[in-house]
Amino acid sequence: MWPMIAGVGPVLGEGTAGAFIDPDGGATLWGYANGASNSSGTPVVQVPQPYRLMRINPRMAVLTNCYVERSGEASVIAFRGRPNTRSFGMPTGGISTANRNTQLSDGA
């Protein structure tokens, strides 16, 4: 999802776009700022030369169907509540995911 959010960031706009909620209710906010997708304000994927919009908050149509899954669902979530944005289509696949690195006992 990080490259996708970094890529659509100029259209999405800067700020928090979503959150990961852990089983205990803690939230890790994610979004876009300064040409990068970020997690809790820490840049994850930086775009070297972010696109500059000619118009702030352009009209946006988000098209969905059952093949939108995983990172694509995070991108759809990012546009919820954005000004001048509407969603069209069918429900997404409903399979959002999050990954984290875990060191194995053999050091891998």
N, C-alpha and C positions, 0 to 999 in steps of 0.2 A: 504494500500500500504506500510505502514511503515515496518511491519514485512517482507514483501516480499523483499523490497529493502535491509533491513538488512541481510536477508538470502543469497541473490545472490551477495551481496556487494563484497566479495573477488574475484569473477569472473568479476563483473562489473568494479571494480577498484575504487580508491578513487577520489573524486571530485564531481563537479556538474553534475547531470544526467538529470535534467529537471527544469521546473519552472511553477508556477501557475501565471497566468496573470489576474489581477483584471479588472473590467470594466473601470477603469480610466487609465489602461496601466501599473500600478505598478506591479513589478515582485517579487515573493517570490521564491528564488532558493532552490532546494532540491537535495539531493544526498546521498553519502556514504563516511564516514571517520572514522577511528579508531574503526572499529567494530560496527558502528551504522548508521542507516539511520538518516538523519538530515534535518531540515528545517531552512534555513537561518543560517546554522552553528550550530544550537542547536540540540543536540541529541534527537531523538524521541523514537526509539527502539534500545536498545543495545543488541548485542549478547554476552553472557558471555565468550565464547571461540571461536572467529572467526576462520574459516578454513584458513589454510595457503596453498596457491597454490604451487605446485612444479615448475610450469612454469608461468612466468608473461605473461599476455595477451594471454591466450590459444585461439584457434579457437573456435568460438561459432556459433551455428545455433539457431535462434529464430523462432519457429514454431507458426503460428497464424491461427485462423479461426474465424467465426462469434460468437463463444462462449466466446472469450476473451473480457471481459468487465471490467469496473470499475477499480479496483486495478491492474488487469492484464494488462490493457492498459498502466498504468503508468510504469509497468515493461518493457513492449515492448518499450516505449518511451526511457527509461533509456539506452537501448542498441543501440539506433540510433547513428551512428557516432563513435561507439566504434571500435577500430582497430580489425582486424581479425574476424569480425562479419557479418553474412548475415542473412537476414530474408527470410522465405519461407512460402507459404501457401496462404490463402485467407485473405481478409480484416477483421479487428477486428469488433466487434459489434458497435463501434462508440459511446459508452456510458461511457465516462469518468466522474468521479464525484469527488468532494472535500467536506469534511465535516468541520464544525466548531461548537464549543460549544456556545450555546446562553442561557443565564439565563432567565427564564420565570418570569412573574410578581408575581407568587406565590412562587418564590425562587427555583423552581425545575431546 
